[in-house]
Amino acid sequence: MIKIKISKELSDYIESLQFEVNRTKEIVAFMLSNPGYDVHTDTFTQWEKDNQEAYAKLCLAKNKLEHDVIPKLLPKGTGAVKTWSLDFYTHEVMVEVADAQEN
């Protein structure tokens, strides 16, 4: 595992998107858990749309981190990124890379 530091701004942005996805997902799930709730209301439609938009933004931000940011911060000659996890408190990414021979 390799530990790299990313900008506080990017870390905070991804964290805020993760919070937004979780928040909207919980609200939609709560609405759906109420028996007889009419999912054809404007309110439900808006919350579902908000969740989809937040999820899309989160996916784009994570993709940018994985494919644009992390590779530039890894030492030269490092294998391809296999997995990674971001610690929002420290703004550090733990990266597992493939052996150079695996690439």
C-alpha positions in Angstrom: 0.0 0.0 0.0 1.1 3.5 -0.9 -0.1 6.5 1.1 -0.4 9.8 -0.9 -1.8 13.2 0.2 -4.3 15.0 -2.0 -5.6 18.5 -1.7 -8.0 19.4 1.1 -10.3 20.9 -1.4 -10.6 17.7 -3.5 -11.0 15.6 -0.4 -13.7 17.9 1.1 -15.5 18.0 -2.3 -15.7 14.2 -2.5 -16.7 14.0 1.1 -19.5 16.5 0.5 -20.7 14.6 -2.5 -20.7 11.4 -0.5 -22.8 13.1 2.2 -25.2 14.4 -0.4 -25.7 10.9 -2.0 -26.3 9.3 1.4 -28.7 12.0 2.5 -30.8 11.9 -0.6 -30.7 8.1 -0.7 -32.0 8.0 2.9 -34.8 10.4 2.1 -35.9 8.4 -0.9 -35.7 5.2 1.0 -37.8 6.7 3.8 -40.5 7.8 1.3 -40.5 4.3 -0.2 -40.8 2.6 3.2 -44.1 4.4 3.9 -46.9 2.1 2.7 -49.1 3.7 0.2 -46.7 6.6 -0.5 -47.4 8.0 -4.0 -44.1 7.9 -5.9 -45.7 9.9 -8.7 -45.6 13.2 -6.7 -43.3 16.1 -7.7 -41.6 15.9 -4.3 -40.6 12.3 -4.7 -39.5 12.9 -8.3 -37.3 15.8 -7.2 -35.6 13.9 -4.4 -35.0 10.9 -6.8 -33.5 13.3 -9.4 -31.4 15.0 -6.7 -30.0 11.6 -5.7 -29.2 10.6 -9.2 -27.4 13.9 -9.9 -25.4 13.7 -6.7 -24.5 10.1 -7.5 -23.3 11.1 -11.0 -21.2 14.0 -9.6 -19.7 11.6 -7.0 -18.8 9.1 -9.6 -17.2 11.7 -11.8 -15.1 13.1 -8.9 -14.0 9.6 -7.8 -13.1 8.8 -11.4 -11.0 12.0 -11.7 -9.2 11.1 -8.5 -8.5 7.6 -9.6 -7.5 8.3 -13.2 -6.1 11.8 -13.2 -4.9 12.7 -9.7 -3.6 9.5 -8.1 -1.4 8.4 -11.1 0.4 11.8 -11.1 1.2 11.5 -7.3 2.4 7.9 -7.4 6.2 7.3 -7.6 7.6 6.6 -11.1 7.5 3.0 -12.1 4.5 2.2 -9.9 2.1 -0.4 -11.2 -1.5 0.4 -12.1 -4.0 1.4 -9.4 -5.9 -1.7 -8.1 -7.9 -0.2 -5.2 -7.8 3.0 -3.2 -9.5 4.5 -0.2 -9.7 8.1 0.9 -9.5 9.3 4.5 -11.5 12.5 4.6 -9.9 13.6 7.9 -6.3 13.4 6.8 -6.9 13.9 3.1 -4.7 10.8 2.4 -5.4 8.1 -0.1 -4.2 4.5 0.6 -3.5 3.0 -2.8 -2.9 -0.6 -3.7 -1.1 -1.0 -6.9 -0.5 -3.9 -9.3 3.0 -5.2 -9.7 4.7 -3.7 -12.8 4.7 -7.2 -14.4 0.9 -7.5 -14.1 0.3 -4.4 -16.3 
